[in-house]
Amino acid sequence: MKTLEVVALTNDVPEKHLRRGQVGTIVEKLATGVVEVEFSDLDGKPYAICAIPENNLMVLHHLPDAIAA
C-alpha cells in the first residue's frame, strides 16, 4: 500500500469509533505492514487518524485496471 491511496476498513476499530467499510486515505507508512490513515467527512474535515495494520484495509479503485478492461 502506498501513501495517498484511498482505503476502506475491513474490520471495526471500536476504540476510534470506526466501523468496517469506513473510507480513509493513507497519509504515512509507519512500519512494515502498518500505515497511518486519516478519515475525513464529505467536506474534508478529518475526524480520526490512526495506525492501522495493512491487513485490515482494502485499497479502493475508481478506474478499471488495464487487465480488467
mmJSON file of the N, C-alpha and C atoms, coordinates in Angstrom:
{"data_MODEL":{"atom_site":{
"group_PDB":["ATOM","ATOM","ATOM","ATOM","ATOM","ATOM","ATOM","ATOM","ATOM","ATOM","ATOM","ATOM","ATOM","ATOM","ATOM","ATOM","ATOM","ATOM","ATOM","ATOM","ATOM","ATOM","ATOM","ATOM","ATOM","ATOM","ATOM","ATOM","ATOM","ATOM","ATOM","ATOM","ATOM","ATOM","ATOM","ATOM","ATOM","ATOM","ATOM","ATOM","ATOM","ATOM","ATOM","ATOM","ATOM","ATOM","ATOM","ATOM","ATOM","ATOM","ATOM","ATOM","ATOM","ATOM","ATOM","ATOM","ATOM","ATOM","ATOM","ATOM","ATOM","ATOM","ATOM","ATOM","ATOM","ATOM","ATOM","ATOM","ATOM","ATOM","ATOM","ATOM","ATOM","ATOM","ATOM","ATOM","ATOM","ATOM","ATOM","ATOM","ATOM","ATOM","ATOM","ATOM","ATOM","ATOM","ATOM","ATOM","ATOM","ATOM","ATOM","ATOM","ATOM","ATOM","ATOM","ATOM","ATOM","ATOM","ATOM","ATOM","ATOM","ATOM","ATOM","ATOM","ATOM","ATOM","ATOM","ATOM","ATOM","ATOM","ATOM","ATOM","ATOM","ATOM","ATOM","ATOM","ATOM","ATOM","ATOM","ATOM","ATOM","ATOM","ATOM","ATOM","ATOM","ATOM","ATOM","ATOM","ATOM","ATOM","ATOM","ATOM","ATOM","ATOM","ATOM","ATOM","ATOM","ATOM","ATOM","ATOM","ATOM","ATOM","ATOM","ATOM","ATOM","ATOM","ATOM","ATOM","ATOM","ATOM","ATOM","ATOM","ATOM","ATOM","ATOM","ATOM","ATOM","ATOM","ATOM","ATOM","ATOM","ATOM","ATOM","ATOM","ATOM","ATOM","ATOM","ATOM","ATOM","ATOM","ATOM","ATOM","ATOM","ATOM","ATOM","ATOM","ATOM","ATOM","ATOM","ATOM","ATOM","ATOM","ATOM","ATOM","ATOM","ATOM","ATOM","ATOM","ATOM","ATOM","ATOM","ATOM","ATOM","ATOM","ATOM","ATOM","ATOM","ATOM","ATOM","ATOM","ATOM","ATOM","ATOM","ATOM","ATOM","ATOM","ATOM"],
"id":[1,2,3,4,5,6,7,8,9,10,11,12,13,14,15,16,17,18,19,20,21,22,23,24,25,26,27,28,29,30,31,32,33,34,35,36,37,38,39,40,41,42,43,44,45,46,47,48,49,50,51,52,53,54,55,56,57,58,59,60,61,62,63,64,65,66,67,68,69,70,71,72,73,74,75,76,77,78,79,80,81,82,83,84,85,86,87,88,89,90,91,92,93,94,95,96,97,98,99,100,101,102,103,104,105,106,107,108,109,110,111,112,113,114,115,116,117,118,119,120,121,122,123,124,125,126,127,128,129,130,131,132,133,134,135,136,137,138,139,140,141,142,143,144,145,146,147,148,149,150,151,152,153,154,155,156,157,158,159,160,161,162,163,164,165,166,167,168,169,170,171,172,173,174,175,176,177,178,179,180,181,182,183,184,185,186,187,188,189,190,191,192,193,194,195,196,197,198,199,200,201,202,203,204,205,206,207],
"type_symbol":["N","C","C","N","C","C","N","C","C","N","C","C","N","C","C","N","C","C","N","C","C","N","C","C","N","C","C","N","C","C","N","C","C","N","C","C","N","C","C","N","C","C","N","C","C","N","C","C","N","C","C","N","C","C","N","C","C","N","C","C","N","C","C","N","C","C","N","C","C","N","C","C","N","C","C","N","C","C","N","C","C","N","C","C","N","C","C","N","C","C","N","C","C","N","C","C","N","C","C","N","C","C","N","C","C","N","C","C","N","C","C","N","C","C","N","C","C","N","C","C","N","C","C","N","C","C","N","C","C","N","C","C","N","C","C","N","C","C","N","C","C","N","C","C","N","C","C","N","C","C","N","C","C","N","C","C","N","C","C","N","C","C","N","C","C","N","C","C","N","C","C","N","C","C","N","C","C","N","C","C","N","C","C","N","C","C","N","C","C","N","C","C","N","C","C","N","C","C","N","C","C","N","C","C","N","C","C"],
"label_atom_id":["N","CA","C","N","CA","C","N","CA","C","N","CA","C","N","CA","C","N","CA","C","N","CA","C","N","CA","C","N","CA","C","N","CA","C","N","CA","C","N","CA","C","N","CA","C","N","CA","C","N","CA","C","N","CA","C","N","CA","C","N","CA","C","N","CA","C","N","CA","C","N","CA","C","N","CA","C","N","CA","C","N","CA","C","N","CA","C","N","CA","C","N","CA","C","N","CA","C","N","CA","C","N","CA","C","N","CA","C","N","CA","C","N","CA","C","N","CA","C","N","CA","C","N","CA","C","N","CA","C","N","CA","C","N","CA","C","N","CA","C","N","CA","C","N","CA","C","N","CA","C","N","CA","C","N","CA","C","N","CA","C","N","CA","C","N","CA","C","N","CA","C","N","CA","C","N","CA","C","N","CA","C","N","CA","C","N","CA","C","N","CA","C","N","CA","C","N","CA","C","N","CA","C","N","CA","C","N","CA","C","N","CA","C","N","CA","C","N","CA","C","N","CA","C","N","CA","C","N","CA","C","N","CA","C","N","CA","C","N","CA","C"],
"label_alt_id":[null,null,null,null,null,null,null,null,null,null,null,null,null,null,null,null,null,null,null,null,null,null,null,null,null,null,null,null,null,null,null,null,null,null,null,null,null,null,null,null,null,null,null,null,null,null,null,null,null,null,null,null,null,null,null,null,null,null,null,null,null,null,null,null,null,null,null,null,null,null,null,null,null,null,null,null,null,null,null,null,null,null,null,null,null,null,null,null,null,null,null,null,null,null,null,null,null,null,null,null,null,null,null,null,null,null,null,null,null,null,null,null,null,null,null,null,null,null,null,null,null,null,null,null,null,null,null,null,null,null,null,null,null,null,null,null,null,null,null,null,null,null,null,null,null,null,null,null,null,null,null,null,null,null,null,null,null,null,null,null,null,null,null,null,null,null,null,null,null,null,null,null,null,null,null,null,null,null,null,null,null,null,null,null,null,null,null,null,null,null,null,null,null,null,null,null,null,null,null,null,null,null,null,null,null,null,null],
"label_comp_id":["MET","MET","MET","LYS","LYS","LYS","THR","THR","THR","LEU","LEU","LEU","GLU","GLU","GLU","VAL","VAL","VAL","VAL","VAL","VAL","ALA","ALA","ALA","LEU","LEU","LEU","THR","THR","THR","ASN","ASN","ASN","ASP","ASP","ASP","VAL","VAL","VAL","PRO","PRO","PRO","GLU","GLU","GLU","LYS","LYS","LYS","HIS","HIS","HIS","LEU","LEU","LEU","ARG","ARG","ARG","ARG","ARG","ARG","GLY","GLY","GLY","GLN","GLN","GLN","VAL","VAL","VAL","GLY","GLY","GLY","THR","THR","THR","ILE","ILE","ILE","VAL","VAL","VAL","GLU","GLU","GLU","LYS","LYS","LYS","LEU","LEU","LEU","ALA","ALA","ALA","THR","THR","THR","GLY","GLY","GLY","VAL","VAL","VAL","VAL","VAL","VAL","GLU","GLU","GLU","VAL","VAL","VAL","GLU","GLU","GLU","PHE","PHE","PHE","SER","SER","SER","ASP","ASP","ASP","LEU","LEU","LEU","ASP","ASP","ASP","GLY","GLY","GLY","LYS","LYS","LYS","PRO","PRO","PRO","TYR","TYR","TYR","ALA","ALA","ALA","ILE","ILE","ILE","CYS","CYS","CYS","ALA","ALA","ALA","ILE","ILE","ILE","PRO","PRO","PRO","GLU","GLU","GLU","ASN","ASN","ASN","ASN","ASN","ASN","LEU","LEU","LEU","MET","MET","MET","VAL","VAL","VAL","LEU","LEU","LEU","HIS","HIS","HIS","HIS","HIS","HIS","LEU","LEU","LEU","PRO","PRO","PRO","ASP","ASP","ASP","ALA","ALA","ALA","ILE","ILE","ILE","ALA","ALA","ALA","ALA","ALA","ALA"],
"label_asym_id":["A","A","A","A","A","A","A","A","A","A","A","A","A","A","A","A","A","A","A","A","A","A","A","A","A","A","A","A","A","A","A","A","A","A","A","A","A","A","A","A","A","A","A","A","A","A","A","A","A","A","A","A","A","A","A","A","A","A","A","A","A","A","A","A","A","A","A","A","A","A","A","A","A","A","A","A","A","A","A","A","A","A","A","A","A","A","A","A","A","A","A","A","A","A","A","A","A","A","A","A","A","A","A","A","A","A","A","A","A","A","A","A","A","A","A","A","A","A","A","A","A","A","A","A","A","A","A","A","A","A","A","A","A","A","A","A","A","A","A","A","A","A","A","A","A","A","A","A","A","A","A","A","A","A","A","A","A","A","A","A","A","A","A","A","A","A","A","A","A","A","A","A","A","A","A","A","A","A","A","A","A","A","A","A","A","A","A","A","A","A","A","A","A","A","A","A","A","A","A","A","A","A","A","A","A","A","A"],
"label_entity_id":["1","1","1","1","1","1","1","1","1","1","1","1","1","1","1","1","1","1","1","1","1","1","1","1","1","1","1","1","1","1","1","1","1","1","1","1","1","1","1","1","1","1","1","1","1","1","1","1","1","1","1","1","1","1","1","1","1","1","1","1","1","1","1","1","1","1","1","1","1","1","1","1","1","1","1","1","1","1","1","1","1","1","1","1","1","1","1","1","1","1","1","1","1","1","1","1","1","1","1","1","1","1","1","1","1","1","1","1","1","1","1","1","1","1","1","1","1","1","1","1","1","1","1","1","1","1","1","1","1","1","1","1","1","1","1","1","1","1","1","1","1","1","1","1","1","1","1","1","1","1","1","1","1","1","1","1","1","1","1","1","1","1","1","1","1","1","1","1","1","1","1","1","1","1","1","1","1","1","1","1","1","1","1","1","1","1","1","1","1","1","1","1","1","1","1","1","1","1","1","1","1","1","1","1","1","1","1"],
"label_seq_id":[1,1,1,2,2,2,3,3,3,4,4,4,5,5,5,6,6,6,7,7,7,8,8,8,9,9,9,10,10,10,11,11,11,12,12,12,13,13,13,14,14,14,15,15,15,16,16,16,17,17,17,18,18,18,19,19,19,20,20,20,21,21,21,22,22,22,23,23,23,24,24,24,25,25,25,26,26,26,27,27,27,28,28,28,29,29,29,30,30,30,31,31,31,32,32,32,33,33,33,34,34,34,35,35,35,36,36,36,37,37,37,38,38,38,39,39,39,40,40,40,41,41,41,42,42,42,43,43,43,44,44,44,45,45,45,46,46,46,47,47,47,48,48,48,49,49,49,50,50,50,51,51,51,52,52,52,53,53,53,54,54,54,55,55,55,56,56,56,57,57,57,58,58,58,59,59,59,60,60,60,61,61,61,62,62,62,63,63,63,64,64,64,65,65,65,66,66,66,67,67,67,68,68,68,69,69,69],
"pdbx_PDB_ins_code":[null,null,null,null,null,null,null,null,null,null,null,null,null,null,null,null,null,null,null,null,null,null,null,null,null,null,null,null,null,null,null,null,null,null,null,null,null,null,null,null,null,null,null,null,null,null,null,null,null,null,null,null,null,null,null,null,null,null,null,null,null,null,null,null,null,null,null,null,null,null,null,null,null,null,null,null,null,null,null,null,null,null,null,null,null,null,null,null,null,null,null,null,null,null,null,null,null,null,null,null,null,null,null,null,null,null,null,null,null,null,null,null,null,null,null,null,null,null,null,null,null,null,null,null,null,null,null,null,null,null,null,null,null,null,null,null,null,null,null,null,null,null,null,null,null,null,null,null,null,null,null,null,null,null,null,null,null,null,null,null,null,null,null,null,null,null,null,null,null,null,null,null,null,null,null,null,null,null,null,null,null,null,null,null,null,null,null,null,null,null,null,null,null,null,null,null,null,null,null,null,null,null,null,null,null,null,null],
"Cartn_x":[0.84,0.0,0.883,0.377,1.166,0.488,1.295,0.784,-0.203,-1.272,-2.363,-3.335,-3.161,-4.17,-5.415,-6.566,-7.847,-8.149,-8.508,-8.715,-10.022,-10.486,-11.646,-11.266,-11.818,-11.581,-12.275,-11.605,-12.225,-12.668,-12.322,-12.724,-13.086,-13.919,-14.224,-12.994,-12.903,-11.886,-12.663,-13.248,-14.167,-13.549,-12.26,-11.63,-11.543,-11.67,-11.667,-13.051,-14.048,-15.428,-15.52,-14.715,-14.701,-15.291,-16.082,-16.725,-16.154,-16.295,-15.922,-16.581,-15.791,-16.316,-16.03,-15.622,-15.317,-14.094,-14.133,-13.13,-12.158,-10.874,-9.838,-8.727,-7.715,-6.563,-5.292,-4.418,-3.125,-2.287,-1.81,-1.01,0.453,0.746,2.137,2.304,3.47,3.844,4.605,4.097,4.697,5.729,5.437,6.318,5.917,6.655,6.29,4.889,3.968,2.613,1.694,2.137,1.298,1.348,0.163,0.076,-0.802,-0.573,-1.423,-2.493,-3.742,-4.865,-5.652,-5.983,-6.817,-8.222,-9.204,-10.606,-11.23,-11.888,-12.467,-13.928,-14.697,-16.091,-16.177,-17.377,-17.549,-17.089,-16.912,-16.393,-14.871,-14.24,-12.788,-12.269,-13.174,-12.76,-12.4,-11.138,-10.727,-11.458,-11.871,-12.5,-11.748,-10.784,-9.959,-8.689,-7.62,-6.36,-5.75,-5.379,-4.85,-4.013,-3.194,-2.369,-3.248,-3.171,-3.985,-3.081,-3.158,-2.42,-2.961,-2.054,-2.466,-3.437,-3.335,-4.241,-5.665,-5.897,-7.242,-7.785,-7.142,-7.541,-7.706,-8.561,-8.741,-8.565,-7.691,-7.495,-8.717,-9.223,-10.367,-9.871,-10.54,-10.143,-11.295,-10.977,-12.005,-12.024,-10.963,-10.869,-10.526,-10.955,-10.621,-9.14,-8.593,-7.236,-7.148,-5.985,-5.779,-6.071,-5.776,-6.01,-7.509,-8.303,-9.739,-10.466,-9.856,-10.527,-10.55],
"Cartn_y":[-1.184,0.0,1.244,2.279,3.491,4.705,5.71,6.977,7.559,8.126,8.779,7.822,6.513,5.583,5.681,5.553,5.554,4.114,3.94,2.597,2.543,1.33,1.101,0.086,0.271,-0.681,-2.0,-3.099,-4.412,-4.955,-4.236,-4.611,-3.344,-3.483,-2.361,-1.981,-0.682,-0.186,0.557,-0.195,0.401,1.492,1.377,2.391,3.76,3.779,5.042,5.353,4.519,4.68,4.569,3.671,3.439,2.067,2.005,0.751,0.208,-1.072,-1.74,-0.986,-0.713,-0.029,1.461,2.042,3.469,3.727,4.851,5.183,6.218,5.999,6.936,6.993,7.798,7.971,7.661,6.872,6.575,7.847,8.289,9.509,9.247,8.055,7.743,6.254,5.755,4.366,4.393,3.72,3.779,2.682,1.505,0.345,-0.685,-1.757,-2.82,-3.317,-3.188,-3.686,-2.775,-1.558,-0.632,0.746,1.322,2.655,3.562,4.863,5.833,6.268,6.194,6.505,7.667,8.631,9.764,9.533,9.684,9.546,10.932,11.336,12.671,12.571,13.616,13.655,14.123,14.261,14.628,16.049,16.88,18.235,18.286,17.126,17.064,17.33,17.46,17.701,16.367,16.213,14.948,14.711,13.469,13.109,11.998,11.375,10.353,10.153,9.875,9.482,8.425,7.296,6.223,5.242,4.51,3.455,2.231,1.693,0.529,-0.494,-1.758,-2.79,-2.899,-3.04,-3.123,-4.269,-5.347,-6.477,-6.18,-5.004,-4.576,-3.508,-3.364,-2.355,-2.977,-2.34,-2.718,-1.457,-1.505,-0.364,-0.247,0.984,1.236,1.74,1.333,1.709,2.444,3.571,4.372,4.133,3.55,3.252,1.782,1.18,-0.236,-0.406,-1.544,-1.927,-2.176,-1.998,-2.312,-3.795,-4.624,-6.07,-6.364,-5.642,-5.889,-5.259,-4.265,-3.526,-4.301],
"Cartn_z":[0.0,0.0,0.0,-0.648,-0.821,-0.205,0.109,0.614,-0.396,0.124,-0.605,-1.279,-1.097,-1.599,-0.734,-1.382,-0.693,-0.291,0.985,1.529,2.319,2.558,3.41,4.476,5.665,6.756,6.468,6.76,6.63,7.988,9.054,10.416,11.188,12.201,13.089,13.907,14.266,15.195,16.291,17.238,18.206,19.08,19.393,20.25,19.57,18.24,17.477,16.914,17.274,16.793,15.269,14.695,13.253,12.963,11.886,11.512,10.211,10.04,8.788,7.638,6.589,5.423,5.393,6.524,6.507,5.647,4.937,3.932,4.472,4.197,4.611,3.584,3.879,3.0,3.768,3.182,3.801,3.755,4.92,4.97,5.302,5.831,6.168,6.375,5.996,6.281,7.602,8.628,9.965,10.197,9.724,9.911,8.872,8.803,7.876,8.221,7.274,7.472,8.259,8.603,9.381,8.731,8.514,7.913,8.777,8.646,9.319,8.326,8.745,7.874,8.469,7.61,8.012,7.47,8.341,7.978,8.035,6.948,6.838,6.428,6.784,6.355,4.902,4.37,2.964,2.652,3.678,3.489,3.625,3.877,4.008,5.404,6.386,7.774,8.437,8.86,9.492,10.822,11.037,12.31,13.032,12.377,13.033,12.226,12.939,12.307,13.206,12.621,13.463,12.658,13.383,12.799,12.579,11.371,11.011,10.321,10.741,10.01,8.582,7.624,6.225,5.962,6.729,6.5,6.984,7.574,7.969,7.026,5.853,4.88,3.499,2.705,1.31,0.475,-0.529,-1.426,-2.327,-2.479,-3.36,-4.705,-5.763,-7.122,-7.792,-8.42,-9.101,-10.601,-11.14,-12.562,-12.732,-13.843,-14.055,-14.349,-13.932,-14.278,-15.773,-16.333,-17.741,-18.009,-17.014,-17.153,-17.232,-16.444,-16.396,-17.576,-18.2,-19.291,-20.585],
"occupancy":[1.0,1.0,1.0,1.0,1.0,1.0,1.0,1.0,1.0,1.0,1.0,1.0,1.0,1.0,1.0,1.0,1.0,1.0,1.0,1.0,1.0,1.0,1.0,1.0,1.0,1.0,1.0,1.0,1.0,1.0,1.0,1.0,1.0,1.0,1.0,1.0,1.0,1.0,1.0,1.0,1.0,1.0,1.0,1.0,1.0,1.0,1.0,1.0,1.0,1.0,1.0,1.0,1.0,1.0,1.0,1.0,1.0,1.0,1.0,1.0,1.0,1.0,1.0,1.0,1.0,1.0,1.0,1.0,1.0,1.0,1.0,1.0,1.0,1.0,1.0,1.0,1.0,1.0,1.0,1.0,1.0,1.0,1.0,1.0,1.0,1.0,1.0,1.0,1.0,1.0,1.0,1.0,1.0,1.0,1.0,1.0,1.0,1.0,1.0,1.0,1.0,1.0,1.0,1.0,1.0,1.0,1.0,1.0,1.0,1.0,1.0,1.0,1.0,1.0,1.0,1.0,1.0,1.0,1.0,1.0,1.0,1.0,1.0,1.0,1.0,1.0,1.0,1.0,1.0,1.0,1.0,1.0,1.0,1.0,1.0,1.0,1.0,1.0,1.0,1.0,1.0,1.0,1.0,1.0,1.0,1.0,1.0,1.0,1.0,1.0,1.0,1.0,1.0,1.0,1.0,1.0,1.0,1.0,1.0,1.0,1.0,1.0,1.0,1.0,1.0,1.0,1.0,1.0,1.0,1.0,1.0,1.0,1.0,1.0,1.0,1.0,1.0,1.0,1.0,1.0,1.0,1.0,1.0,1.0,1.0,1.0,1.0,1.0,1.0,1.0,1.0,1.0,1.0,1.0,1.0,1.0,1.0,1.0,1.0,1.0,1.0,1.0,1.0,1.0,1.0,1.0,1.0],
"B_iso_or_equiv":[0.0,0.0,0.0,0.0,0.0,0.0,0.0,0.0,0.0,0.0,0.0,0.0,0.0,0.0,0.0,0.0,0.0,0.0,0.0,0.0,0.0,0.0,0.0,0.0,0.0,0.0,0.0,0.0,0.0,0.0,0.0,0.0,0.0,0.0,0.0,0.0,0.0,0.0,0.0,0.0,0.0,0.0,0.0,0.0,0.0,0.0,0.0,0.0,0.0,0.0,0.0,0.0,0.0,0.0,0.0,0.0,0.0,0.0,0.0,0.0,0.0,0.0,0.0,0.0,0.0,0.0,0.0,0.0,0.0,0.0,0.0,0.0,0.0,0.0,0.0,0.0,0.0,0.0,0.0,0.0,0.0,0.0,0.0,0.0,0.0,0.0,0.0,0.0,0.0,0.0,0.0,0.0,0.0,0.0,0.0,0.0,0.0,0.0,0.0,0.0,0.0,0.0,0.0,0.0,0.0,0.0,0.0,0.0,0.0,0.0,0.0,0.0,0.0,0.0,0.0,0.0,0.0,0.0,0.0,0.0,0.0,0.0,0.0,0.0,0.0,0.0,0.0,0.0,0.0,0.0,0.0,0.0,0.0,0.0,0.0,0.0,0.0,0.0,0.0,0.0,0.0,0.0,0.0,0.0,0.0,0.0,0.0,0.0,0.0,0.0,0.0,0.0,0.0,0.0,0.0,0.0,0.0,0.0,0.0,0.0,0.0,0.0,0.0,0.0,0.0,0.0,0.0,0.0,0.0,0.0,0.0,0.0,0.0,0.0,0.0,0.0,0.0,0.0,0.0,0.0,0.0,0.0,0.0,0.0,0.0,0.0,0.0,0.0,0.0,0.0,0.0,0.0,0.0,0.0,0.0,0.0,0.0,0.0,0.0,0.0,0.0,0.0,0.0,0.0,0.0,0.0,0.0],
"pdbx_formal_charge":[null,null,null,null,null,null,null,null,null,null,null,null,null,null,null,null,null,null,null,null,null,null,null,null,null,null,null,null,null,null,null,null,null,null,null,null,null,null,null,null,null,null,null,null,null,null,null,null,null,null,null,null,null,null,null,null,null,null,null,null,null,null,null,null,null,null,null,null,null,null,null,null,null,null,null,null,null,null,null,null,null,null,null,null,null,null,null,null,null,null,null,null,null,null,null,null,null,null,null,null,null,null,null,null,null,null,null,null,null,null,null,null,null,null,null,null,null,null,null,null,null,null,null,null,null,null,null,null,null,null,null,null,null,null,null,null,null,null,null,null,null,null,null,null,null,null,null,null,null,null,null,null,null,null,null,null,null,null,null,null,null,null,null,null,null,null,null,null,null,null,null,null,null,null,null,null,null,null,null,null,null,null,null,null,null,null,null,null,null,null,null,null,null,null,null,null,null,null,null,null,null,null,null,null,null,null,null],
"auth_seq_id":[1,1,1,2,2,2,3,3,3,4,4,4,5,5,5,6,6,6,7,7,7,8,8,8,9,9,9,10,10,10,11,11,11,12,12,12,13,13,13,14,14,14,15,15,15,16,16,16,17,17,17,18,18,18,19,19,19,20,20,20,21,21,21,22,22,22,23,23,23,24,24,24,25,25,25,26,26,26,27,27,27,28,28,28,29,29,29,30,30,30,31,31,31,32,32,32,33,33,33,34,34,34,35,35,35,36,36,36,37,37,37,38,38,38,39,39,39,40,40,40,41,41,41,42,42,42,43,43,43,44,44,44,45,45,45,46,46,46,47,47,47,48,48,48,49,49,49,50,50,50,51,51,51,52,52,52,53,53,53,54,54,54,55,55,55,56,56,56,57,57,57,58,58,58,59,59,59,60,60,60,61,61,61,62,62,62,63,63,63,64,64,64,65,65,65,66,66,66,67,67,67,68,68,68,69,69,69],
"auth_comp_id":["MET","MET","MET","LYS","LYS","LYS","THR","THR","THR","LEU","LEU","LEU","GLU","GLU","GLU","VAL","VAL","VAL","VAL","VAL","VAL","ALA","ALA","ALA","LEU","LEU","LEU","THR","THR","THR","ASN","ASN","ASN","ASP","ASP","ASP","VAL","VAL","VAL","PRO","PRO","PRO","GLU","GLU","GLU","LYS","LYS","LYS","HIS","HIS","HIS","LEU","LEU","LEU","ARG","ARG","ARG","ARG","ARG","ARG","GLY","GLY","GLY","GLN","GLN","GLN","VAL","VAL","VAL","GLY","GLY","GLY","THR","THR","THR","ILE","ILE","ILE","VAL","VAL","VAL","GLU","GLU","GLU","LYS","LYS","LYS","LEU","LEU","LEU","ALA","ALA","ALA","THR","THR","THR","GLY","GLY","GLY","VAL","VAL","VAL","VAL","VAL","VAL","GLU","GLU","GLU","VAL","VAL","VAL","GLU","GLU","GLU","PHE","PHE","PHE","SER","SER","SER","ASP","ASP","ASP","LEU","LEU","LEU","ASP","ASP","ASP","GLY","GLY","GLY","LYS","LYS","LYS","PRO","PRO","PRO","TYR","TYR","TYR","ALA","ALA","ALA","ILE","ILE","ILE","CYS","CYS","CYS","ALA","ALA","ALA","ILE","ILE","ILE","PRO","PRO","PRO","GLU","GLU","GLU","ASN","ASN","ASN","ASN","ASN","ASN","LEU","LEU","LEU","MET","MET","MET","VAL","VAL","VAL","LEU","LEU","LEU","HIS","HIS","HIS","HIS","HIS","HIS","LEU","LEU","LEU","PRO","PRO","PRO","ASP","ASP","ASP","ALA","ALA","ALA","ILE","ILE","ILE","ALA","ALA","ALA","ALA","ALA","ALA"],
"auth_asym_id":["A","A","A","A","A","A","A","A","A","A","A","A","A","A","A","A","A","A","A","A","A","A","A","A","A","A","A","A","A","A","A","A","A","A","A","A","A","A","A","A","A","A","A","A","A","A","A","A","A","A","A","A","A","A","A","A","A","A","A","A","A","A","A","A","A","A","A","A","A","A","A","A","A","A","A","A","A","A","A","A","A","A","A","A","A","A","A","A","A","A","A","A","A","A","A","A","A","A","A","A","A","A","A","A","A","A","A","A","A","A","A","A","A","A","A","A","A","A","A","A","A","A","A","A","A","A","A","A","A","A","A","A","A","A","A","A","A","A","A","A","A","A","A","A","A","A","A","A","A","A","A","A","A","A","A","A","A","A","A","A","A","A","A","A","A","A","A","A","A","A","A","A","A","A","A","A","A","A","A","A","A","A","A","A","A","A","A","A","A","A","A","A","A","A","A","A","A","A","A","A","A","A","A","A","A","A","A"],
"auth_atom_id":["N","CA","C","N","CA","C","N","CA","C","N","CA","C","N","CA","C","N","CA","C","N","CA","C","N","CA","C","N","CA","C","N","CA","C","N","CA","C","N","CA","C","N","CA","C","N","CA","C","N","CA","C","N","CA","C","N","CA","C","N","CA","C","N","CA","C","N","CA","C","N","CA","C","N","CA","C","N","CA","C","N","CA","C","N","CA","C","N","CA","C","N","CA","C","N","CA","C","N","CA","C","N","CA","C","N","CA","C","N","CA","C","N","CA","C","N","CA","C","N","CA","C","N","CA","C","N","CA","C","N","CA","C","N","CA","C","N","CA","C","N","CA","C","N","CA","C","N","CA","C","N","CA","C","N","CA","C","N","CA","C","N","CA","C","N","CA","C","N","CA","C","N","CA","C","N","CA","C","N","CA","C","N","CA","C","N","CA","C","N","CA","C","N","CA","C","N","CA","C","N","CA","C","N","CA","C","N","CA","C","N","CA","C","N","CA","C","N","CA","C","N","CA","C","N","CA","C","N","CA","C","N","CA","C","N","CA","C","N","CA","C"],
"pdbx_PDB_model_num":[1,1,1,1,1,1,1,1,1,1,1,1,1,1,1,1,1,1,1,1,1,1,1,1,1,1,1,1,1,1,1,1,1,1,1,1,1,1,1,1,1,1,1,1,1,1,1,1,1,1,1,1,1,1,1,1,1,1,1,1,1,1,1,1,1,1,1,1,1,1,1,1,1,1,1,1,1,1,1,1,1,1,1,1,1,1,1,1,1,1,1,1,1,1,1,1,1,1,1,1,1,1,1,1,1,1,1,1,1,1,1,1,1,1,1,1,1,1,1,1,1,1,1,1,1,1,1,1,1,1,1,1,1,1,1,1,1,1,1,1,1,1,1,1,1,1,1,1,1,1,1,1,1,1,1,1,1,1,1,1,1,1,1,1,1,1,1,1,1,1,1,1,1,1,1,1,1,1,1,1,1,1,1,1,1,1,1,1,1,1,1,1,1,1,1,1,1,1,1,1,1,1,1,1,1,1,1]
}}}
